């Protein structure tokens, strides 16, 4: 299994996999294709705030991980948010996600924390994350879309 940074030639696969991911039970709602297109442009544009790794087995694209990079006073340093991690069905249960998680500290040696969100009913993923050393934060998150009136 190879984990490599996304390239310009990955646009179609990234959008296709993102659509697959957001159509799965792992997420609570879908998003417009325009969001994938915008995200791809940000990734290829070299933003210091986002990274994406494509998972490959030979010539086959098996999945991806979309990461957001931020700083946290609470964590005392850089935080790597695992925004999305998706492995196509035929490649699941082969240790791909776990291997990627093991590699993250090497990819981001200056990171103080890895963080992710999980859909509450995704117990299979929660078990994997606990095995990989993730703990549950007892925060409730809130958000407000910019442009929406209070």
N, CA, C and O of each residue as an XYZ file, in Angstrom:
600
protein
N       0.849     -1.179      0.000
C       0.000      0.000      0.000
C       0.889      1.236      0.000
O       1.840      1.335      0.776
N       0.569      2.162     -0.872
C       1.301      3.417     -0.968
C       0.357      4.550     -0.580
O      -0.786      4.609     -1.034
N       0.854      5.445      0.265
C       0.130      6.661      0.635
C       0.904      7.812      0.018
O       2.045      8.073      0.400
N       0.287      8.503     -0.937
C       0.995      9.596     -1.589
C       0.121     10.838     -1.658
O      -1.103     10.762     -1.773
N       0.792     11.988     -1.584
C       0.056     13.252     -1.674
C      -0.697     13.314     -2.995
O      -0.237     12.835     -4.032
N      -1.860     13.918     -2.912
C      -2.719     14.058     -4.082
C      -2.005     14.846     -5.178
O      -1.223     15.757     -4.904
N      -2.294     14.470     -6.431
C      -1.709     15.140     -7.595
C      -2.826     15.674     -8.489
O      -3.988     15.295     -8.337
N      -2.469     16.550     -9.416
C      -3.450     17.113    -10.346
C      -4.220     16.029    -11.090
O      -5.405     16.194    -11.380
N      -3.557     14.930    -11.398
C      -4.199     13.846    -12.156
C      -5.211     13.060    -11.322
O      -5.907     12.198    -11.858
N      -5.305     13.339    -10.028
C      -6.230     12.618     -9.148
C      -7.602     13.281     -9.025
O      -8.454     12.805     -8.274
N      -7.819     14.361     -9.746
C      -9.060     15.137     -9.584
C     -10.319     14.264     -9.709
O     -11.165     14.271     -8.815
N     -10.443     13.531    -10.789
C     -11.639     12.719    -11.030
C     -11.848     11.684     -9.923
O     -12.960     11.521     -9.420
N     -10.786     10.996     -9.553
C     -10.879      9.975     -8.496
C     -11.229     10.601     -7.156
O     -12.034     10.045     -6.410
N     -10.640     11.751     -6.836
C     -10.931     12.426     -5.572
C     -12.413     12.784     -5.484
O     -13.060     12.534     -4.467
N     -12.941     13.367     -6.548
C     -14.351     13.755     -6.549
C     -15.243     12.518     -6.483
O     -16.248     12.519     -5.772
N     -14.894     11.485     -7.201
C     -15.683     10.244     -7.185
C     -15.677      9.612     -5.786
O     -16.729      9.228     -5.275
N     -14.503      9.505     -5.173
C     -14.425      8.909     -3.838
C     -15.118      9.780     -2.796
O     -15.767      9.261     -1.888
N     -14.988     11.095     -2.920
C     -15.670     11.980     -1.989
C     -17.177     11.812     -2.066
O     -17.867     11.810     -1.046
N     -17.677     11.673     -3.273
C     -19.108     11.437     -3.465
C     -19.518     10.094     -2.865
O     -20.577      9.994     -2.245
N     -18.691      9.062     -3.042
C     -18.965      7.754     -2.438
C     -19.000      7.881     -0.912
O     -19.904      7.365     -0.255
N     -18.008      8.571     -0.367
C     -17.926      8.733      1.087
C     -19.162      9.448      1.630
O     -19.769      9.000      2.603
N     -19.526     10.549      1.002
C     -20.665     11.336      1.491
C     -22.015     10.705      1.171
O     -23.052     11.232      1.573
N     -22.018      9.596      0.462
C     -23.241      8.823      0.224
C     -23.301      7.611      1.149
O     -24.234      6.812      1.063
N     -22.328      7.472      2.019
C     -22.233      6.292      2.886
C     -22.816      6.586      4.266
O     -23.048      7.744      4.611
N     -23.053      5.533      5.055
C     -23.551      5.722      6.417
C     -22.520      6.348      7.362
O     -22.851      6.672      8.502
N     -21.286      6.522      6.908
C     -20.235      7.090      7.755
C     -20.413      8.582      7.984
O     -19.779      9.150      8.873
N     -21.262      9.221      7.198
C     -21.507     10.655      7.347
C     -23.000     10.912      7.495
O     -23.827     10.082      7.120
N     -23.328     12.066      8.043
C     -24.722     12.358      8.363
C     -25.493     13.033      7.223
O     -26.724     13.057      7.239
N     -24.774     13.581      6.234
C     -25.445     14.249      5.124
C     -24.488     14.370      3.947
O     -23.271     14.272      4.107
N     -25.049     14.583      2.771
C     -24.215     14.764      1.581
C     -23.815     16.229      1.452
O     -24.333     17.097      2.155
N     -22.888     16.482      0.544
C     -22.472     17.854      0.238
C     -22.456     18.021     -1.276
O     -22.370     17.033     -2.004
N     -22.537     19.253     -1.755
C     -22.525     19.469     -3.209
C     -21.175     19.118     -3.835
O     -20.131     19.254     -3.197
N     -21.209     18.676     -5.065
C     -19.985     18.357     -5.804
C     -19.069     19.571     -5.872
O     -17.847     19.424     -5.899
N     -19.641     20.755     -5.900
C     -18.821     21.975     -5.966
C     -17.876     22.080     -4.765
O     -16.811     22.687     -4.880
N     -18.241     21.506     -3.624
C     -17.343     21.522     -2.468
C     -16.105     20.665     -2.741
O     -14.991     21.057     -2.393
N     -16.295     19.500     -3.360
C     -15.147     18.649     -3.699
C     -14.232     19.362     -4.686
O     -13.008     19.313     -4.557
N     -14.827     20.021     -5.666
C     -14.047     20.737     -6.676
C     -13.235     21.862     -6.033
O     -12.056     22.037     -6.341
N     -13.866     22.615     -5.148
C     -13.171     23.705     -4.462
C     -12.055     23.162     -3.578
O     -10.952     23.708     -3.556
N     -12.344     22.088     -2.849
C     -11.330     21.478     -1.986
C     -10.150     20.981     -2.807
O      -8.998     21.176     -2.417
N     -10.420     20.345     -3.931
C      -9.336     19.865     -4.788
C      -8.453     21.028     -5.231
O      -7.227     20.924     -5.206
N      -9.070     22.126     -5.633
C      -8.301     23.296     -6.066
C      -7.431     23.842     -4.929
O      -6.294     24.254     -5.162
N      -7.960     23.846     -3.708
C      -7.184     24.297     -2.541
C      -5.996     23.360     -2.317
O      -4.880     23.811     -2.061
N      -6.245     22.064     -2.415
C      -5.176     21.083     -2.196
C      -4.067     21.223     -3.235
O      -2.886     21.239     -2.888
N      -4.437     21.323     -4.483
C      -3.453     21.431     -5.562
C      -2.764     22.789     -5.539
O      -1.636     22.926     -6.012
N      -3.441     23.789     -4.989
C      -2.863     25.130     -4.899
C      -1.799     25.275     -3.832
O      -1.176     26.331     -3.722
N      -1.576     24.232     -3.042
C      -0.498     24.260     -2.058
C      -0.838     24.945     -0.751
O       0.054     25.466     -0.081
N      -2.097     24.956     -0.377
C      -2.491     25.593      0.881
C      -1.773     24.966      2.076
O      -1.633     23.744      2.136
N      -1.314     25.788      3.031
C      -0.702     25.239      4.238
C      -1.747     24.715      5.235
O      -1.391     24.197      6.294
N      -3.025     24.849      4.898
C      -4.095     24.459      5.812
C      -4.694     23.087      5.515
O      -5.461     22.567      6.325
N      -4.358     22.490      4.369
C      -4.985     21.229      3.994
C      -4.017     20.334      3.240
O      -3.171     20.801      2.477
N      -4.161     19.046      3.469
C      -3.413     18.016      2.748
C      -4.362     16.884      2.401
O      -5.413     16.725      3.021
N      -3.984     16.113      1.417
C      -4.753     14.928      1.067
C      -3.782     13.849      0.615
O      -2.846     14.106     -0.141
N      -4.025     12.647      1.093
C      -3.234     11.484      0.688
C      -4.148     10.499     -0.006
O      -5.241     10.195      0.474
N      -3.684     10.000     -1.149
C      -4.397      8.982     -1.909
C      -3.780      7.640     -1.540
O      -2.559      7.514     -1.456
N      -4.622      6.643     -1.320
C      -4.172      5.295     -0.972
C      -4.176      4.473     -2.259
O      -5.203      4.373     -2.930
N      -3.022      3.882     -2.605
C      -2.902      3.104     -3.842
C      -2.322      1.719     -3.583
O      -1.427      1.529     -2.760
N      -2.868      0.772     -4.317
C      -2.327     -0.590     -4.373
C      -2.025     -0.833     -5.838
O      -2.928     -1.131     -6.621
N      -0.752     -0.707     -6.216
C      -0.399     -0.774     -7.630
C      -1.039      0.386     -8.366
O      -0.857      1.546     -7.995
N      -1.799      0.066     -9.422
C      -2.488      1.098    -10.199
C      -3.881      1.411     -9.662
O      -4.547      2.321    -10.156
N      -4.320      0.670     -8.662
C      -5.672      0.842     -8.124
C      -5.714      1.918     -7.034
O      -4.857      1.946     -6.150
N      -6.701      2.790     -7.102
C      -6.933      3.780     -6.054
C      -7.896      3.158     -5.054
O      -9.023      2.802     -5.398
N      -7.438      3.031     -3.810
C      -8.190      2.325     -2.772
C      -8.941      3.259     -1.834
O      -9.936      2.859     -1.230
N      -8.478      4.497     -1.705
C      -9.114      5.419     -0.771
C      -8.325      6.710     -0.666
O      -7.424      6.985     -1.458
N      -8.692      7.488      0.337
C      -8.011      8.765      0.555
C      -8.206      9.223      1.990
O      -9.071      8.726      2.712
N      -7.382     10.178      2.384
C      -7.542     10.878      3.658
C      -7.378     12.362      3.392
O      -6.397     12.797      2.789
N      -8.354     13.133      3.851
C      -8.320     14.582      3.749
C      -7.997     15.133      5.129
O      -8.675     14.816      6.106
N      -6.965     15.954      5.206
C      -6.473     16.467      6.481
C      -6.535     17.987      6.508
O      -6.274     18.649      5.503
N      -6.883     18.532      7.667
C      -6.855     19.982      7.884
C      -5.824     20.247      8.971
O      -5.766     19.525      9.967
N      -5.019     21.271      8.784
C      -3.933     21.574      9.705
C      -4.231     22.880     10.427
O      -4.581     23.885      9.808
N      -4.085     22.845     11.742
C      -4.379     24.011     12.552
C      -3.457     24.036     13.769
O      -2.672     23.112     13.984
N      -3.559     25.088     14.550
C      -2.793     25.201     15.782
C      -3.768     25.217     16.947
O      -4.852     25.791     16.848
N      -3.381     24.585     18.055
C      -4.236     24.553     19.237
C      -3.438     24.916     20.481
O      -2.434     24.277     20.794
N      -3.886     25.932     21.178
C      -3.290     26.277     22.458
C      -3.486     25.129     23.448
O      -2.573     24.775     24.193
N      -4.689     24.555     23.445
C      -4.993     23.437     24.339
C      -4.045     22.262     24.125
O      -3.572     21.662     25.090
N      -3.766     21.931     22.862
C      -2.874     20.808     22.547
C      -1.408     21.208     22.656
O      -0.533     20.349     22.766
N      -1.142     22.497     22.626
C       0.236     22.967     22.710
C       0.993     22.853     21.409
O       2.214     22.699     21.414
N       0.282     22.928     20.283
C       0.974     22.862     19.006
C       0.045     22.568     17.846
O      -1.168     22.757     17.926
N       0.650     22.099     16.765
C      -0.089     21.810     15.544
C      -1.042     20.639     15.778
O      -0.710     19.669     16.459
N      -2.228     20.757     15.199
C      -3.208     19.679     15.233
C      -3.483     19.250     13.798
O      -3.733     20.079     12.924
N      -3.433     17.959     13.575
C      -3.800     17.384     12.286
C      -5.205     16.824     12.446
O      -5.410     15.818     13.126
N      -6.161     17.479     11.820
C      -7.546     17.027     11.814
C      -7.708     16.044     10.668
O      -7.439     16.374      9.513
N      -8.138     14.868     10.982
C      -8.455     13.881      9.955
C      -9.912     14.168      9.570
O     -10.848     13.640     10.170
N     -10.068     15.004      8.571
C     -11.395     15.456      8.153
C     -12.197     14.310      7.542
O     -13.375     14.122      7.848
N     -11.541     13.561      6.684
C     -12.204     12.441      6.009
C     -11.175     11.340      5.816
O     -10.035     11.600      5.433
N     -11.583     10.133      6.081
C     -10.781      8.975      5.701
C     -11.756      7.973      5.093
O     -12.747      7.585      5.712
N     -11.449      7.568      3.869
C     -12.360      6.706      3.120
C     -11.563      5.611      2.436
O     -10.561      5.872      1.769
N     -12.021      4.394      2.613
C     -11.452      3.242      1.918
C     -12.591      2.562      1.182
O     -13.624      2.240      1.769
N     -12.392      2.350     -0.098
C     -13.426      1.686     -0.906
C     -13.720      0.300     -0.335
O     -12.848     -0.372      0.216
N     -14.972     -0.095     -0.489
C     -15.475     -1.308      0.168
C     -14.615     -2.542     -0.071
O     -14.348     -3.290      0.870
N     -14.182     -2.768     -1.285
C     -13.416     -3.984     -1.593
C     -12.032     -4.012     -0.938
O     -11.376     -5.053     -0.932
N     -11.580     -2.872     -0.382
C     -10.267     -2.801      0.261
C     -10.359     -2.699      1.784
O      -9.334     -2.606      2.459
N     -11.564     -2.716      2.322
C     -11.740     -2.570      3.775
C     -11.307     -3.834      4.507
O     -11.231     -4.917      3.927
N     -11.029     -3.667      5.787
C     -10.614     -4.754      6.689
C      -9.265     -5.342      6.281
O      -8.999     -6.519      6.525
N      -8.421     -4.532      5.665
C      -7.081     -4.974      5.266
C      -5.998     -4.159      5.967
O      -4.818     -4.273      5.634
N      -6.400     -3.332      6.943
C      -5.429     -2.572      7.714
C      -4.969     -1.277      7.081
O      -4.001     -0.679      7.552
N      -5.629     -0.826      6.032
C      -5.183      0.369      5.316
C      -5.282      1.613      6.197
O      -4.309      2.353      6.341
N      -6.455      1.841      6.784
C      -6.626      3.034      7.620
C      -5.687      2.996      8.815
O      -5.069      4.006      9.152
N      -5.575      1.838      9.459
C      -4.672      1.710     10.599
C      -3.234      1.995     10.224
O      -2.516      2.656     10.974
N      -2.805      1.508      9.077
C      -1.440      1.775      8.602
C      -1.236      3.262      8.336
O      -0.181      3.817      8.646
N      -2.244      3.899      7.766
C      -2.135      5.341      7.521
C      -2.009      6.100      8.838
O      -1.182      7.004      8.959
N      -2.832      5.734      9.829
C      -2.757      6.395     11.130
C      -1.384      6.212     11.771
O      -0.871      7.131     12.410
N      -0.797      5.049     11.607
C       0.541      4.794     12.159
C       1.582      5.680     11.487
O       2.580      6.047     12.106
N       1.356      6.020     10.236
C       2.315      6.822      9.472
C       2.193      8.323      9.749
O       3.149      9.069      9.535
N       1.029      8.769     10.221
C       0.803     10.210     10.401
C       1.855     10.911     11.266
O       2.293     11.998     10.890
N       2.287     10.352     12.402
C       3.323     11.046     13.179
C       4.637     11.230     12.413
O       5.390     12.164     12.688
N       4.907     10.357     11.471
C       6.098     10.506     10.634
C       5.889     11.613      9.602
O       6.806     12.379      9.308
N       4.690     11.689      9.061
C       4.377     12.722      8.072
C       4.326     14.111      8.694
O       4.644     15.105      8.042
N       3.919     14.172      9.972
C       3.772     15.447     10.685
C       4.492     15.364     12.029
O       3.846     15.328     13.077
N       5.827     15.332     12.006
C       6.577     15.159     13.258
C       6.421     16.315     14.229
O       6.699     16.163     15.418
N       5.979     17.477     13.741
C       5.798     18.634     14.619
C       4.375     18.728     15.174
O       4.051     19.697     15.861
N       3.520     17.742     14.891
C       2.140     17.769     15.374
C       2.076     17.355     16.843
O       2.777     16.443     17.281
N       1.223     18.046     17.586
C       1.003     17.726     18.993
C      -0.205     16.809     19.178
O      -0.313     16.110     20.186
N      -1.115     16.816     18.198
C      -2.351     16.050     18.357
C      -2.907     15.656     16.990
O      -2.813     16.407     16.018
N      -3.480     14.471     16.945
C      -4.316     14.049     15.827
C      -5.753     14.121     16.323
O      -6.036     13.776     17.470
N      -6.651     14.564     15.466
C      -8.040     14.700     15.901
C      -8.966     14.305     14.758
O      -8.647     14.516     13.588
N     -10.102     13.738     15.102
C     -11.095     13.370     14.106
C     -12.483     13.400     14.718
O     -12.643     13.441     15.938
N     -13.471     13.378     13.859
C     -14.867     13.281     14.278
C     -15.401     11.961     13.765
O     -14.892     11.394     12.798
N     -16.432     11.486     14.429
C     -17.026     10.223     14.014
C     -18.541     10.318     14.130
O     -19.069     10.908     15.073
N     -19.221      9.737     13.173
C     -20.674      9.662     13.214
C     -21.030      8.718     14.365
O     -20.457      7.632     14.456
N     -21.951      9.098     15.239
C     -22.196      8.353     16.488
C     -22.486      6.857     16.325
O     -22.152      6.070     17.211
N     -23.096      6.456     15.218
C     -23.445      5.045     15.039
C     -22.339      4.220     14.384
O     -22.521      3.020     14.177
N     -21.216      4.820     14.058
C     -20.147      4.115     13.348
C     -19.228      3.405     14.353
O     -18.069      3.786     14.519
N     -19.745      2.397     15.005
C     -19.014      1.692     16.057
C     -17.783      0.957     15.517
O     -16.769      0.859     16.208
N     -17.868      0.451     14.306
C     -16.718     -0.255     13.721
C     -15.510      0.679     13.608
O     -14.389      0.307     13.953
N     -15.757      1.889     13.121
C     -14.674      2.873     13.020
C     -14.195      3.273     14.414
O     -12.993      3.412     14.639
N     -15.120      3.458     15.345
C     -14.744      3.847     16.712
C     -13.822      2.816     17.344
O     -12.875      3.175     18.043
N     -14.091      1.540     17.102
C     -13.223      0.486     17.643
C     -11.812      0.598     17.070
O     -10.830      0.478     17.803
N     -11.713      0.825     15.770
C     -10.398      0.994     15.140
C      -9.683      2.195     15.738
O      -8.503      2.098     16.076
N     -10.366      3.318     15.876
C      -9.734      4.528     16.385
C      -9.250      4.321     17.820
O      -8.164      4.778     18.176
N     -10.041      3.639     18.642
C      -9.598      3.358     20.015
C      -8.353      2.466     20.011
O      -7.429      2.687     20.793
N      -8.329      1.465     19.137
C      -7.144      0.586     19.043
C      -5.903      1.370     18.637
O      -4.789      1.013     19.017
N      -6.093      2.435     17.868
C      -4.974      3.256     17.404
C      -4.637      4.380     18.378
O      -3.839      5.260     18.055
N      -5.242      4.358     19.577
C      -4.857      5.290     20.625
C      -5.676      6.560     20.720
O      -5.333      7.451     21.498
N      -6.747      6.670     19.954
C      -7.599      7.851     20.034
C      -8.484      7.756     21.273
O      -8.984      6.682     21.607
N      -8.672      8.883     21.947
C      -9.566      8.992     23.094
C     -10.768      9.845     22.702
O     -10.714     10.626     21.751
N     -11.842      9.680     23.446
C     -13.053     10.457     23.189
C     -12.951     11.807     23.891
O     -12.617     11.880     25.073
N     -13.241     12.868     23.156
C     -13.383     14.197     23.750
C     -14.858     14.364     24.117
O     -15.740     13.973     23.352
N     -15.116     14.928     25.256
C     -16.502     15.070     25.692
C     -17.098     16.424     25.311
O     -18.078     16.873     25.907
N     -16.500     17.062     24.320
C     -17.012     18.334     23.836
C     -18.266     18.121     23.001
O     -18.430     17.100     22.333
N     -19.133     19.102     23.058
C     -20.214     19.209     22.097
C     -19.788     20.299     21.136
O     -19.410     21.388     21.567
N     -19.840     20.033     19.867
C     -19.430     21.051     18.907
C     -20.640     21.841     18.432
O     -21.753     21.320     18.357
N     -20.405     23.080     18.122
C     -21.418     23.941     17.537
C     -20.794     24.598     16.311
O     -19.573     24.725     16.222
N     -21.616     25.004     15.389
C     -21.113     25.704     14.215
C     -22.160     26.681     13.715
O     -23.342     26.584     14.048
N     -21.702     27.613     12.916
C     -22.586     28.548     12.228
C     -22.019     28.760     10.843
O     -20.855     29.133     10.696
N     -22.823     28.529      9.838
C     -22.397     28.773      8.471
C     -22.276     30.284      8.275
O     -23.180     31.029      8.656
N     -21.186     30.738      7.692
C     -20.988     32.160      7.412
C     -22.022     32.585      6.377
O     -22.254     31.894      5.385
N     -22.625     33.717      6.625
C     -23.648     34.209      5.710
C     -25.054     33.895      6.189
O     -26.020     34.476      5.695
N     -25.179     32.997      7.128
C     -26.489     32.667      7.693
C     -26.790     33.613      8.843
O     -25.934     33.836      9.700
N     -27.950     34.150      8.874
C     -28.307     35.088      9.946
C     -28.516     34.349     11.260
O     -29.008     33.221     11.292
N     -28.129     35.014     12.338
C     -28.275     34.434     13.667
C     -29.726     34.423     14.107
O     -30.033     33.966     15.208
